[in-house]
Amino acid sequence: MPDASLKKKRPLWYNLSPLNLPLPGLVSILHRISGAALFLLLLWLLYLLDQSLTSAERFEAVRQTIAQPLVKLVLLGLLWAFLHHLCAGIRYLFLDVHKGVDLATARATSVAVIAVSLVLTALAGWRLLW
Amino acid sequence: MNRVVVGAHYGLRGWLVQRISAIVMTLYTVAFLVALAAARPVEYGQWKALFSQGWMRLATLLFFVSLLLHAWVGMRDILMDYIKPTAWRLALEIVVILVLVGAAGWAVEILWRT
């Protein structure tokens, strides 16, 4: 029998692009990405809260900052991140108690998570940012 | 001594903390939206008044403590999955903890300043 150690170790390549994922997988990686994004911008959001509660002038300054198109875009992204993370998280809680584990239901709830979070993002974004 | 700083019983406690903190934050979000709708703060005085209420301060504090715990478990999982060299992972974990504890402390200052 040939010795296993004589075989060359060949490199492995996993085709792990998020675009190749089935929908539940996409929801999952977006759940992780949205969570990380919220963490990364946490201090900035706290800064906005801090400034808004410091004085009337600072409150106005925050309002003007938020009015800038680029800032609005970032806030819209964070809004989506929060809502997707929340909706996907609720789906996970149901999965934790074994509800919706079968493939058909899992796919359906994944679609629901994407749809609901996008709709809520549009609604909240319209309400809060424009 | 060759202590391996990985796989240290990460399991039930983190799982539970993540779920409980998530529920607390979800409840706060709903309550906060209701409070916003009721108060409709459009200028500084109203906004400041909203956060001067005792229950609002307490609820927001609970939100931030939950966020600290929730984000820690989440970021720890991410670091565990993608940062294999122990020294780098430990360093980043420390940064994450400092950011989160600092954020919680800052939140306390924001909420209880006069």
gemmi code that builds the backbone of each chain (N, CA, C; Angstrom):
import gemmi

chains = {
    "A": [
        ("MET", (0.860, -1.196, 0.000), (0.000, 0.000, 0.000), (0.883, 1.228, 0.000)),
        ("PRO", (0.623, 2.144, -0.904), (1.453, 3.367, -0.903), (1.208, 4.174, 0.371)),
        ("ASP", (2.262, 4.758, 0.854), (2.178, 5.571, 2.068), (1.444, 6.877, 1.775)),
        ("ALA", (0.461, 7.232, 2.648), (-0.343, 8.444, 2.414), (0.532, 9.686, 2.393)),
        ("SER", (1.631, 9.659, 3.170), (2.452, 10.864, 3.253), (3.229, 11.102, 1.971)),
        ("LEU", (3.283, 10.083, 1.077), (3.983, 10.270, -0.178), (3.145, 11.082, -1.156)),
        ("LYS", (1.816, 11.129, -0.909), (0.947, 11.902, -1.802), (1.193, 13.384, -1.574)),
        ("LYS", (1.285, 14.122, -2.671), (1.458, 15.575, -2.533), (0.184, 16.165, -1.950)),
        ("LYS", (0.367, 17.173, -1.056), (-0.814, 17.867, -0.543), (-1.239, 18.879, -1.592)),
        ("ARG", (-2.382, 18.624, -2.191), (-2.835, 19.540, -3.213), (-3.700, 20.626, -2.602)),
        ("PRO", (-3.619, 21.843, -3.149), (-4.414, 22.937, -2.580), (-5.903, 22.704, -2.832)),
        ("LEU", (-6.703, 23.134, -1.876), (-8.153, 23.019, -1.992), (-8.728, 24.376, -2.365)),
        ("TRP", (-9.740, 24.372, -3.204), (-10.413, 25.628, -3.522), (-11.901, 25.446, -3.326)),
        ("TYR", (-12.453, 26.248, -2.391), (-13.877, 26.172, -2.151), (-14.571, 27.269, -2.945)),
        ("ASN", (-15.610, 26.928, -3.639), (-16.353, 27.935, -4.398), (-17.351, 28.608, -3.468)),
        ("LEU", (-16.818, 29.480, -2.588), (-17.642, 30.037, -1.528), (-18.100, 31.454, -1.812)),
        ("SER", (-18.328, 31.793, -3.064), (-18.857, 33.121, -3.334), (-20.304, 33.185, -2.846)),
        ("PRO", (-20.664, 34.279, -2.144), (-22.055, 34.405, -1.666), (-23.071, 34.332, -2.796)),
        ("LEU", (-22.624, 34.675, -4.017), (-23.565, 34.663, -5.133), (-23.949, 33.260, -5.536)),
        ("ASN", (-23.152, 32.258, -5.116), (-23.467, 30.878, -5.472), (-24.301, 30.188, -4.408)),
        ("LEU", (-24.648, 30.925, -3.360), (-25.371, 30.306, -2.252), (-26.843, 30.148, -2.564)),
        ("PRO", (-27.470, 29.066, -2.056), (-28.923, 29.008, -2.065), (-29.466, 30.106, -1.173)),
        ("LEU", (-30.738, 30.468, -1.371), (-31.287, 31.640, -0.682), (-31.128, 31.604, 0.837)),
        ("PRO", (-31.442, 30.486, 1.513), (-31.234, 30.476, 2.965), (-29.771, 30.764, 3.342)),
        ("GLY", (-28.843, 30.309, 2.513), (-27.433, 30.574, 2.768), (-27.111, 32.048, 2.617)),
        ("LEU", (-27.726, 32.672, 1.609), (-27.515, 34.104, 1.387), (-28.042, 34.897, 2.568)),
        ("VAL", (-29.253, 34.541, 3.028), (-29.824, 35.208, 4.206), (-28.872, 35.076, 5.387)),
        ("SER", (-28.277, 33.899, 5.514), (-27.382, 33.639, 6.633), (-26.132, 34.509, 6.584)),
        ("ILE", (-25.457, 34.553, 5.424), (-24.219, 35.333, 5.365), (-24.521, 36.819, 5.467)),
        ("LEU", (-25.682, 37.255, 4.944), (-26.064, 38.657, 5.095), (-26.354, 38.982, 6.556)),
        ("HIS", (-26.878, 37.994, 7.297), (-27.117, 38.171, 8.720), (-25.801, 38.446, 9.431)),
        ("ARG", (-24.763, 37.703, 9.053), (-23.445, 37.890, 9.647), (-22.842, 39.229, 9.231)),
        ("ILE", (-22.920, 39.535, 7.940), (-22.348, 40.783, 7.424), (-23.051, 41.991, 8.038)),
        ("SER", (-24.382, 41.937, 8.122), (-25.116, 43.062, 8.697), (-24.742, 43.255, 10.163)),
        ("GLY", (-24.559, 42.160, 10.880), (-24.149, 42.258, 12.280), (-22.793, 42.911, 12.414)),
        ("ALA", (-21.852, 42.490, 11.588), (-20.509, 43.068, 11.628), (-20.550, 44.548, 11.270)),
        ("ALA", (-21.366, 44.906, 10.261), (-21.471, 46.312, 9.856), (-22.013, 47.172, 10.993)),
        ("LEU", (-23.022, 46.647, 11.688), (-23.589, 47.395, 12.812), (-22.536, 47.600, 13.901)),
        ("PHE", (-21.732, 46.560, 14.143), (-20.682, 46.699, 15.146), (-19.666, 47.765, 14.731)),
        ("LEU", (-19.256, 47.710, 13.446), (-18.216, 48.627, 12.980), (-18.641, 50.088, 13.069)),
        ("LEU", (-19.953, 50.349, 12.871), (-20.406, 51.734, 12.887), (-21.068, 52.127, 14.194)),
        ("LEU", (-20.973, 51.254, 15.203), (-21.601, 51.515, 16.500), (-21.103, 52.813, 17.131)),
        ("LEU", (-19.784, 53.008, 17.137), (-19.236, 54.184, 17.811), (-19.673, 55.465, 17.102)),
        ("TRP", (-19.766, 55.394, 15.780), (-20.218, 56.578, 15.047), (-21.665, 56.915, 15.398)),
        ("LEU", (-22.514, 55.876, 15.470), (-23.920, 56.096, 15.824), (-24.042, 56.653, 17.237)),
        ("LEU", (-23.221, 56.122, 18.137), (-23.225, 56.637, 19.511), (-22.802, 58.105, 19.522)),
        ("TYR", (-21.851, 58.436, 18.646), (-21.387, 59.816, 18.551), (-22.536, 60.725, 18.141)),
        ("LEU", (-23.326, 60.277, 17.161), (-24.472, 61.080, 16.724), (-25.455, 61.275, 17.880)),
        ("LEU", (-25.717, 60.197, 18.623), (-26.628, 60.295, 19.764), (-26.075, 61.265, 20.800)),
        ("ASP", (-24.788, 61.104, 21.083), (-24.114, 61.959, 22.054), (-24.256, 63.431, 21.673)),
        ("GLN", (-23.942, 63.747, 20.415), (-24.003, 65.133, 19.974), (-25.434, 65.663, 20.025)),
        ("SER", (-26.397, 64.798, 19.630), (-27.794, 65.245, 19.571), (-28.353, 65.561, 20.951)),
        ("LEU", (-27.733, 65.008, 21.996), (-28.235, 65.245, 23.352), (-27.336, 66.188, 24.142)),
        ("THR", (-26.459, 66.934, 23.437), (-25.524, 67.810, 24.137), (-26.062, 69.235, 24.249)),
        ("SER", (-26.522, 69.774, 23.139), (-27.041, 71.144, 23.158), (-27.872, 71.354, 21.906)),
        ("ALA", (-28.618, 72.439, 21.896), (-29.468, 72.725, 20.736), (-28.620, 72.937, 19.483)),
        ("GLU", (-27.447, 73.573, 19.655), (-26.577, 73.813, 18.488), (-26.073, 72.493, 17.929)),
        ("ARG", (-25.630, 71.598, 18.827), (-25.104, 70.292, 18.396), (-26.230, 69.467, 17.763)),
        ("PHE", (-27.434, 69.603, 18.300), (-28.581, 68.896, 17.733), (-28.780, 69.331, 16.286)),
        ("GLU", (-28.716, 70.648, 16.062), (-28.836, 71.182, 14.705), (-27.704, 70.667, 13.824)),
        ("ALA", (-26.497, 70.636, 14.385), (-25.344, 70.155, 13.610), (-25.566, 68.711, 13.171)),
        ("VAL", (-26.107, 67.887, 14.074), (-26.396, 66.490, 13.720), (-27.438, 66.447, 12.611)),
        ("ARG", (-28.461, 67.275, 12.749), (-29.527, 67.286, 11.741), (-28.960, 67.624, 10.366)),
        ("GLN", (-28.019, 68.597, 10.360), (-27.420, 68.999, 9.085), (-26.510, 67.910, 8.538)),
        ("THR", (-25.794, 67.230, 9.436), (-24.940, 66.121, 8.984), (-25.788, 65.050, 8.314)),
        ("ILE", (-26.905, 64.703, 8.980), (-27.760, 63.635, 8.480), (-28.409, 64.021, 7.160)),
        ("ALA", (-28.491, 65.345, 6.895), (-29.136, 65.783, 5.659), (-28.257, 65.582, 4.433)),
        ("GLN", (-26.955, 65.387, 4.645), (-26.062, 65.206, 3.500), (-26.342, 63.884, 2.794)),
        ("PRO", (-26.364, 63.880, 1.462), (-26.725, 62.671, 0.700), (-25.865, 61.462, 1.023)),
        ("LEU", (-24.549, 61.664, 1.148), (-23.675, 60.526, 1.420), (-23.982, 59.919, 2.792)),
        ("VAL", (-24.215, 60.785, 3.776), (-24.533, 60.313, 5.124), (-25.870, 59.585, 5.117)),
        ("LYS", (-26.820, 60.134, 4.357), (-28.133, 59.474, 4.248), (-27.977, 58.069, 3.696)),
        ("LEU", (-27.088, 57.943, 2.708), (-26.875, 56.637, 2.094), (-26.331, 55.646, 3.114)),
        ("VAL", (-25.342, 56.106, 3.882), (-24.753, 55.234, 4.903), (-25.808, 54.844, 5.935)),
        ("LEU", (-26.612, 55.826, 6.350), (-27.651, 55.535, 7.346), (-28.687, 54.576, 6.788)),
        ("LEU", (-29.001, 54.714, 5.496), (-29.943, 53.793, 4.869), (-29.374, 52.370, 4.895)),
        ("GLY", (-28.086, 52.280, 4.602), (-27.428, 50.983, 4.655), (-27.487, 50.379, 6.051)),
        ("LEU", (-27.240, 51.225, 7.067), (-27.291, 50.740, 8.448), (-28.708, 50.337, 8.828)),
        ("LEU", (-29.671, 51.094, 8.315), (-31.077, 50.769, 8.564), (-31.388, 49.389, 7.996)),
        ("TRP", (-30.931, 49.153, 6.753), (-31.142, 47.835, 6.159), (-30.438, 46.761, 6.987)),
        ("ALA", (-29.197, 47.065, 7.389), (-28.432, 46.083, 8.169), (-29.195, 45.702, 9.427)),
        ("PHE", (-29.719, 46.727, 10.127), (-30.450, 46.449, 11.356), (-31.702, 45.619, 11.061)),
        ("LEU", (-32.468, 46.021, 10.057), (-33.737, 45.340, 9.778), (-33.511, 43.928, 9.254)),
        ("HIS", (-32.512, 43.746, 8.377), (-32.242, 42.393, 7.894), (-31.785, 41.511, 9.046)),
        ("HIS", (-30.890, 42.072, 9.884), (-30.378, 41.295, 11.009), (-31.522, 40.896, 11.935)),
        ("LEU", (-32.455, 41.829, 12.161), (-33.609, 41.558, 13.021), (-34.514, 40.484, 12.417)),
        ("CYS", (-34.873, 40.650, 11.144), (-35.791, 39.706, 10.501), (-35.154, 38.320, 10.383)),
        ("ALA", (-33.901, 38.262, 9.946), (-33.227, 36.971, 9.845), (-33.072, 36.353, 11.224)),
        ("GLY", (-32.848, 37.215, 12.223), (-32.705, 36.738, 13.591), (-33.989, 36.100, 14.100)),
        ("ILE", (-35.115, 36.725, 13.784), (-36.402, 36.150, 14.192), (-36.596, 34.792, 13.536)),
        ("ARG", (-36.213, 34.710, 12.244), (-36.287, 33.414, 11.543), (-35.440, 32.376, 12.259)),
        ("TYR", (-34.244, 32.788, 12.733), (-33.367, 31.875, 13.451), (-33.988, 31.408, 14.763)),
        ("LEU", (-34.690, 32.324, 15.448), (-35.341, 31.935, 16.702), (-36.378, 30.846, 16.455)),
        ("PHE", (-37.112, 30.973, 15.362), (-38.074, 29.923, 15.018), (-37.359, 28.613, 14.699)),
        ("LEU", (-36.239, 28.704, 13.980), (-35.481, 27.497, 13.670), (-34.954, 26.854, 14.951)),
        ("ASP", (-34.613, 27.715, 15.944), (-34.120, 27.182, 17.214), (-35.132, 26.266, 17.874)),
        ("VAL", (-36.432, 26.598, 17.738), (-37.463, 25.730, 18.306), (-38.018, 24.808, 17.231)),
        ("HIS", (-37.195, 24.562, 16.218), (-37.483, 23.581, 15.174), (-38.715, 23.899, 14.335)),
        ("LYS", (-39.030, 25.179, 14.209), (-40.157, 25.548, 13.360), (-39.632, 26.050, 12.014)),
        ("GLY", (-40.096, 25.406, 10.937), (-39.700, 25.853, 9.608), (-38.401, 25.247, 9.148)),
        ("VAL", (-38.095, 24.056, 9.651), (-36.813, 23.430, 9.350), (-36.833, 22.705, 8.003)),
        ("ASP", (-38.007, 22.270, 7.563), (-38.052, 21.535, 6.292), (-37.740, 22.472, 5.140)),
        ("LEU", (-37.236, 21.907, 4.061), (-36.643, 22.711, 2.983), (-37.609, 23.727, 2.390)),
        ("ALA", (-38.839, 23.297, 2.090), (-39.795, 24.209, 1.462), (-40.071, 25.419, 2.339)),
        ("THR", (-40.335, 25.156, 3.626), (-40.610, 26.254, 4.558), (-39.389, 27.137, 4.735)),
        ("ALA", (-38.219, 26.513, 4.832), (-36.993, 27.290, 5.022), (-36.785, 28.245, 3.858)),
        ("ARG", (-37.029, 27.771, 2.659), (-36.883, 28.646, 1.482), (-37.917, 29.757, 1.521)),
        ("ALA", (-39.162, 29.401, 1.874), (-40.226, 30.407, 1.906), (-39.922, 31.497, 2.925)),
        ("THR", (-39.481, 31.096, 4.121), (-39.182, 32.103, 5.143), (-37.976, 32.939, 4.744)),
        ("SER", (-37.038, 32.347, 3.998), (-35.900, 33.144, 3.527), (-36.373, 34.252, 2.605)),
        ("VAL", (-37.274, 33.899, 1.684), (-37.844, 34.909, 0.788), (-38.533, 35.977, 1.615)),
        ("ALA", (-39.295, 35.550, 2.632), (-40.024, 36.497, 3.479), (-39.063, 37.453, 4.176)),
        ("VAL", (-37.961, 36.919, 4.688), (-36.984, 37.767, 5.384), (-36.448, 38.840, 4.445)),
        ("ILE", (-36.046, 38.428, 3.231), (-35.501, 39.393, 2.272), (-36.562, 40.449, 1.933)),
        ("ALA", (-37.770, 39.982, 1.633), (-38.842, 40.892, 1.219), (-39.210, 41.852, 2.336)),
        ("VAL", (-39.478, 41.310, 3.530), (-39.905, 42.145, 4.650), (-38.827, 43.164, 5.010)),
        ("SER", (-37.581, 42.727, 5.077), (-36.526, 43.669, 5.468), (-36.359, 44.767, 4.425)),
        ("LEU", (-36.486, 44.446, 3.141), (-36.368, 45.489, 2.114), (-37.531, 46.469, 2.198)),
        ("VAL", (-38.739, 45.940, 2.390), (-39.912, 46.815, 2.489), (-39.800, 47.719, 3.709)),
        ("LEU", (-39.444, 47.136, 4.858), (-39.299, 47.930, 6.077), (-38.198, 48.975, 5.919)),
        ("THR", (-37.113, 48.598, 5.237), (-36.032, 49.554, 5.010), (-36.538, 50.738, 4.188)),
        ("ALA", (-37.309, 50.419, 3.145), (-37.837, 51.492, 2.306), (-38.759, 52.394, 3.117)),
        ("LEU", (-39.657, 51.784, 3.892), (-40.596, 52.552, 4.710), (-39.866, 53.417, 5.732)),
        ("ALA", (-38.986, 52.773, 6.514), (-38.265, 53.499, 7.561), (-37.354, 54.558, 6.948)),
        ("GLY", (-36.697, 54.212, 5.862), (-35.816, 55.165, 5.208), (-36.579, 56.384, 4.736)),
        ("TRP", (-37.728, 56.128, 4.167), (-38.560, 57.242, 3.696), (-39.014, 58.103, 4.860)),
        ("ARG", (-39.439, 57.432, 5.933), (-39.943, 58.139, 7.114), (-38.864, 58.940, 7.836)),
        ("LEU", (-37.695, 58.286, 8.002), (-36.673, 58.880, 8.866), (-35.696, 59.776, 8.127)),
        ("LEU", (-35.423, 59.459, 6.858), (-34.337, 60.149, 6.182), (-34.797, 61.164, 5.145)),
        ("TRP", (-36.035, 61.032, 4.701), (-36.475, 61.957, 3.661), (-37.733, 62.726, 4.027)),
    ],
    "B": [
        ("MET", (4.329, 25.122, 29.568), (2.889, 24.866, 29.493), (2.376, 25.263, 28.131)),
        ("ASN", (1.644, 24.353, 27.511), (1.153, 24.633, 26.172), (-0.362, 24.676, 26.166)),
        ("ARG", (-0.932, 25.782, 26.629), (-2.384, 25.870, 26.750), (-2.994, 26.311, 25.420)),
        ("VAL", (-3.979, 25.598, 24.963), (-4.626, 25.953, 23.694), (-5.792, 26.908, 23.991)),
        ("VAL", (-5.726, 28.118, 23.423), (-6.746, 29.122, 23.748), (-7.911, 29.055, 22.759)),
        ("VAL", (-8.361, 27.866, 22.483), (-9.489, 27.710, 21.539), (-10.429, 26.642, 22.076)),
        ("GLY", (-11.638, 26.619, 21.504), (-12.592, 25.569, 21.835), (-12.920, 25.467, 23.305)),
        ("ALA", (-12.922, 26.601, 24.025), (-13.103, 26.526, 25.486), (-14.572, 26.509, 25.857)),
        ("HIS", (-15.236, 25.396, 25.573), (-16.632, 25.210, 25.971), (-17.562, 26.290, 25.419)),
        ("TYR", (-17.256, 26.892, 24.265), (-18.201, 27.852, 23.677), (-19.454, 27.079, 23.337)),
        ("GLY", (-20.541, 27.435, 23.947), (-21.728, 26.613, 23.749), (-22.943, 27.252, 24.332)),
        ("LEU", (-23.526, 26.605, 25.301), (-24.857, 26.967, 25.754), (-24.966, 28.393, 26.256)),
        ("ARG", (-23.964, 28.851, 27.021), (-24.090, 30.170, 27.624), (-24.148, 31.254, 26.549)),
        ("GLY", (-23.208, 31.194, 25.593), (-23.190, 32.190, 24.527), (-24.460, 32.137, 23.692)),
        ("TRP", (-24.902, 30.919, 23.389), (-26.134, 30.711, 22.612), (-27.319, 31.362, 23.309)),
        ("LEU", (-27.437, 31.125, 24.612), (-28.547, 31.659, 25.385), (-28.456, 33.179, 25.492)),
        ("VAL", (-27.255, 33.674, 25.793), (-27.045, 35.119, 25.911), (-27.444, 35.814, 24.614)),
        ("GLN", (-27.047, 35.227, 23.471), (-27.386, 35.829, 22.186), (-28.895, 35.943, 22.006)),
        ("ARG", (-29.621, 34.846, 22.343), (-31.060, 34.852, 22.139), (-31.762, 35.810, 23.082)),
        ("ILE", (-31.387, 35.768, 24.369), (-32.063, 36.614, 25.356), (-31.803, 38.086, 25.054)),
        ("SER", (-30.540, 38.424, 24.776), (-30.220, 39.823, 24.475), (-30.946, 40.275, 23.209)),
        ("ALA", (-31.092, 39.369, 22.239), (-31.807, 39.708, 21.006), (-33.253, 40.055, 21.297)),
        ("ILE", (-33.877, 39.259, 22.167), (-35.285, 39.507, 22.511), (-35.425, 40.828, 23.250)),
        ("VAL", (-34.522, 41.092, 24.186), (-34.563, 42.359, 24.928), (-34.457, 43.533, 23.957)),
        ("MET", (-33.514, 43.464, 23.030), (-33.321, 44.558, 22.086), (-34.508, 44.728, 21.154)),
        ("THR", (-35.128, 43.608, 20.767), (-36.307, 43.699, 19.902), (-37.443, 44.392, 20.638)),
        ("LEU", (-37.662, 44.002, 21.904), (-38.717, 44.635, 22.695), (-38.448, 46.124, 22.853)),
        ("TYR", (-37.186, 46.475, 23.099), (-36.851, 47.890, 23.234), (-37.125, 48.637, 21.943)),
        ("THR", (-36.769, 48.040, 20.818), (-36.989, 48.697, 19.531), (-38.456, 49.045, 19.336)),
        ("VAL", (-39.319, 48.063, 19.624), (-40.755, 48.308, 19.489), (-41.189, 49.421, 20.435)),
        ("ALA", (-40.764, 49.315, 21.704), (-41.142, 50.324, 22.700), (-40.637, 51.707, 22.296)),
        ("PHE", (-39.408, 51.748, 21.762), (-38.820, 53.021, 21.365), (-39.612, 53.652, 20.214)),
        ("LEU", (-40.018, 52.827, 19.256), (-40.795, 53.351, 18.134), (-42.131, 53.896, 18.617)),
        ("VAL", (-42.748, 53.187, 19.583), (-44.003, 53.672, 20.146), (-43.776, 55.003, 20.852)),
        ("ALA", (-42.710, 55.092, 21.647), (-42.400, 56.335, 22.377), (-42.141, 57.482, 21.410)),
        ("LEU", (-41.427, 57.174, 20.299), (-41.158, 58.189, 19.280), (-42.452, 58.688, 18.659)),
        ("ALA", (-43.330, 57.740, 18.345), (-44.595, 58.103, 17.712), (-45.438, 58.957, 18.646)),
        ("ALA", (-45.361, 58.658, 19.942), (-46.156, 59.408, 20.920), (-45.570, 60.798, 21.151)),
        ("ALA", (-44.263, 60.895, 21.268), (-43.637, 62.172, 21.611), (-43.383, 63.050, 20.393)),
        ("ARG", (-43.105, 62.392, 19.259), (-42.773, 63.107, 18.027), (-41.800, 64.261, 18.255)),
        ("PRO", (-40.588, 63.954, 18.702), (-39.636, 65.030, 18.968), (-39.073, 65.606, 17.667)),
        ("VAL", (-39.243, 66.894, 17.450), (-38.707, 67.515, 16.246), (-37.612, 68.516, 16.544)),
        ("GLU", (-37.527, 68.935, 17.822), (-36.452, 69.842, 18.164), (-35.776, 69.371, 19.453)),
        ("TYR", (-34.655, 70.036, 19.765), (-33.748, 69.585, 20.816), (-34.459, 69.369, 22.150)),
        ("GLY", (-35.268, 70.344, 22.557), (-35.927, 70.275, 23.865), (-36.746, 69.000, 24.041)),
        ("GLN", (-37.514, 68.681, 23.000), (-38.357, 67.489, 23.076), (-37.512, 66.223, 23.102)),
        ("TRP", (-36.476, 66.186, 22.277), (-35.575, 65.031, 22.187), (-34.883, 64.805, 23.533)),
        ("LYS", (-34.404, 65.924, 24.116), (-33.717, 65.840, 25.409), (-34.693, 65.361, 26.485)),
        ("ALA", (-35.936, 65.890, 26.418), (-36.938, 65.524, 27.424), (-37.252, 64.032, 27.361)),
        ("LEU", (-37.318, 63.513, 26.141), (-37.607, 62.077, 25.975), (-36.576, 61.239, 26.715)),
        ("PHE", (-35.309, 61.624, 26.575), (-34.252, 60.827, 27.189), (-33.992, 61.202, 28.642)),
        ("SER", (-34.770, 62.166, 29.157), (-34.584, 62.533, 30.559), (-35.503, 61.737, 31.466)),
        ("GLN", (-36.444, 61.021, 30.857), (-37.368, 60.231, 31.662), (-36.652, 59.020, 32.229)),
        ("GLY", (-36.952, 58.714, 33.471), (-36.290, 57.608, 34.157), (-36.428, 56.284, 33.440)),
        ("TRP", (-37.657, 55.965, 32.989), (-37.888, 54.661, 32.364), (-37.156, 54.560, 31.032)),
        ("MET", (-37.058, 55.712, 30.332), (-36.383, 55.719, 29.037), (-34.891, 55.463, 29.214)),
        ("ARG", (-34.325, 56.105, 30.258), (-32.905, 55.907, 30.543), (-32.638, 54.452, 30.897)),
        ("LEU", (-33.476, 53.903, 31.753), (-33.279, 52.518, 32.194), (-33.412, 51.551, 31.030)),
        ("ALA", (-34.485, 51.738, 30.245), (-34.711, 50.834, 29.113), (-33.557, 50.925, 28.113)),
        ("THR", (-33.090, 52.146, 27.849), (-31.984, 52.317, 26.896), (-30.712, 51.702, 27.446)),
        ("LEU", (-30.508, 51.810, 28.773), (-29.349, 51.172, 29.381), (-29.406, 49.657, 29.176)),
        ("LEU", (-30.569, 49.069, 29.424), (-30.726, 47.629, 29.228), (-30.463, 47.255, 27.773)),
        ("PHE", (-30.909, 48.139, 26.867), (-30.643, 47.897, 25.444), (-29.145, 47.838, 25.183)),
        ("PHE", (-28.393, 48.810, 25.728), (-26.961, 48.858, 25.454), (-26.205, 47.714, 26.110)),
        ("VAL", (-26.637, 47.304, 27.306), (-25.993, 46.152, 27.932), (-26.256, 44.903, 27.092)),
        ("SER", (-27.496, 44.772, 26.621), (-27.830, 43.626, 25.760), (-27.012, 43.668, 24.475)),
        ("LEU", (-26.856, 44.877, 23.932), (-26.089, 45.031, 22.695), (-24.643, 44.604, 22.907)),
        ("LEU", (-24.087, 45.010, 24.044), (-22.710, 44.651, 24.387), (-22.539, 43.132, 24.400)),
        ("LEU", (-23.443, 42.442, 25.084), (-23.351, 40.979, 25.185), (-23.598, 40.317, 23.828)),
        ("HIS", (-24.614, 40.789, 23.122), (-25.011, 40.208, 21.844), (-23.901, 40.365, 20.802)),
        ("ALA", (-23.365, 41.586, 20.729), (-22.318, 41.860, 19.746), (-21.041, 41.097, 20.081)),
        ("TRP", (-20.786, 40.919, 21.383), (-19.580, 40.179, 21.752), (-19.647, 38.745, 21.235)),
        ("VAL", (-20.773, 38.068, 21.489), (-20.903, 36.688, 21.032), (-20.787, 36.618, 19.517)),
        ("GLY", (-21.462, 37.549, 18.830), (-21.433, 37.554, 17.374), (-20.040, 37.786, 16.815)),
        ("MET", (-19.349, 38.800, 17.342), (-18.013, 39.119, 16.830), (-17.024, 38.020, 17.186)),
        ("ARG", (-17.193, 37.443, 18.380), (-16.325, 36.334, 18.770), (-16.481, 35.178, 17.796)),
        ("ASP", (-17.724, 34.901, 17.390), (-17.960, 33.833, 16.414), (-17.278, 34.141, 15.087)),
        ("ILE", (-17.407, 35.387, 14.632), (-16.787, 35.787, 13.360), (-15.277, 35.626, 13.446)),
        ("LEU", (-14.690, 36.114, 14.536), (-13.235, 36.020, 14.676), (-12.805, 34.565, 14.738)),
        ("MET", (-13.587, 33.759, 15.438), (-13.268, 32.342, 15.580), (-13.297, 31.640, 14.229)),
        ("ASP", (-14.198, 32.069, 13.353), (-14.341, 31.411, 12.059), (-13.269, 31.827, 11.065)),
        ("TYR", (-12.811, 33.095, 11.123), (-11.962, 33.591, 10.047), (-10.523, 33.901, 10.443)),
        ("ILE", (-10.247, 34.112, 11.726), (-8.888, 34.473, 12.127), (-8.246, 33.285, 12.827)),
        ("LYS", (-7.508, 32.508, 12.084), (-6.942, 31.288, 12.663), (-5.721, 31.511, 13.562)),
        ("PRO", (-4.813, 32.423, 13.195), (-3.641, 32.604, 14.074), (-4.068, 33.143, 15.430)),
        ("THR", (-3.748, 32.425, 16.485), (-4.252, 32.749, 17.817), (-3.886, 34.157, 18.266)),
        ("ALA", (-2.664, 34.602, 18.007), (-2.232, 35.913, 18.477), (-3.092, 37.013, 17.864)),
        ("TRP", (-3.332, 36.920, 16.562), (-4.171, 37.912, 15.888), (-5.592, 37.882, 16.424)),
        ("ARG", (-6.114, 36.656, 16.621), (-7.512, 36.535, 17.070), (-7.649, 37.118, 18.463)),
        ("LEU", (-6.705, 36.806, 19.333), (-6.748, 37.334, 20.693), (-6.682, 38.857, 20.677)),
        ("ALA", (-5.784, 39.403, 19.854), (-5.645, 40.856, 19.773), (-6.961, 41.493, 19.324)),
        ("LEU", (-7.574, 40.935, 18.280), (-8.836, 41.499, 17.771), (-9.959, 41.339, 18.786)),
        ("GLU", (-9.968, 40.199, 19.501), (-10.995, 40.007, 20.527), (-10.881, 41.084, 21.589)),
        ("ILE", (-9.649, 41.414, 21.965), (-9.441, 42.458, 22.962), (-9.945, 43.797, 22.441)),
        ("VAL", (-9.644, 44.100, 21.175), (-10.129, 45.355, 20.587), (-11.653, 45.397, 20.625)),
        ("VAL", (-12.293, 44.299, 20.235), (-13.760, 44.247, 20.222), (-14.311, 44.488, 21.621)),
        ("ILE", (-13.724, 43.831, 22.620), (-14.205, 43.990, 23.994), (-14.050, 45.445, 24.444)),
        ("LEU", (-12.905, 46.040, 24.146), (-12.684, 47.431, 24.559), (-13.689, 48.358, 23.900)),
        ("VAL", (-13.939, 48.135, 22.592), (-14.920, 48.969, 21.885), (-16.295, 48.818, 22.531)),
        ("LEU", (-16.689, 47.578, 22.828), (-18.033, 47.351, 23.368), (-18.179, 47.889, 24.784)),
        ("VAL", (-17.191, 47.643, 25.641), (-17.271, 48.155, 27.008), (-17.221, 49.683, 26.981)),
        ("GLY", (-16.382, 50.227, 26.128), (-16.317, 51.685, 25.982), (-17.643, 52.254, 25.517)),
        ("ALA", (-18.270, 51.566, 24.561), (-19.566, 52.032, 24.062), (-20.607, 52.016, 25.176)),
        ("ALA", (-20.611, 50.971, 25.972), (-21.577, 50.885, 27.073), (-21.337, 52.009, 28.079)),
        ("GLY", (-20.084, 52.246, 28.394), (-19.753, 53.328, 29.319), (-20.177, 54.676, 28.779)),
        ("TRP", (-19.902, 54.895, 27.501), (-20.298, 56.142, 26.846), (-21.813, 56.311, 26.890)),
        ("ALA", (-22.532, 55.209, 26.645), (-23.998, 55.260, 26.675), (-24.484, 55.687, 28.053)),
        ("VAL", (-23.862, 55.151, 29.101), (-24.250, 55.527, 30.466), (-24.058, 57.029, 30.658)),
        ("GLU", (-22.914, 57.542, 30.202), (-22.651, 58.977, 30.343), (-23.681, 59.801, 29.579)),
        ("ILE", (-23.992, 59.368, 28.366), (-24.958, 60.095, 27.549), (-26.325, 60.124, 28.227)),
        ("LEU", (-26.706, 58.976, 28.789), (-28.057, 58.860, 29.341), (-28.225, 59.581, 30.670)),
        ("TRP", (-27.129, 59.663, 31.456), (-27.283, 60.220, 32.790), (-26.640, 61.583, 32.998)),
        ("ARG", (-26.203, 62.207, 31.915), (-25.664, 63.553, 32.066), (-26.821, 64.503, 32.347)),
        ("THR", (-26.536, 65.586, 33.023), (-27.610, 66.529, 33.352), (-27.800, 67.539, 32.235)),
    ],
}
model = gemmi.Model(1)
for chain_id, residues in chains.items():
    chain = gemmi.Chain(chain_id)
    for i, (resn, *xyz) in enumerate(residues, 1):
        res = gemmi.Residue()
        res.name, res.seqid = resn, gemmi.SeqId(i, " ")
        for name, pos in zip(("N", "CA", "C"), xyz):
            atom = gemmi.Atom()
            atom.name, atom.element = name, gemmi.Element(name[0])
            atom.pos, atom.b_iso = gemmi.Position(*pos), 0.0
            res.add_atom(atom)
        chain.add_residue(res)
    model.add_chain(chain)
structure = gemmi.Structure()
structure.add_model(model)
structure.setup_entities()
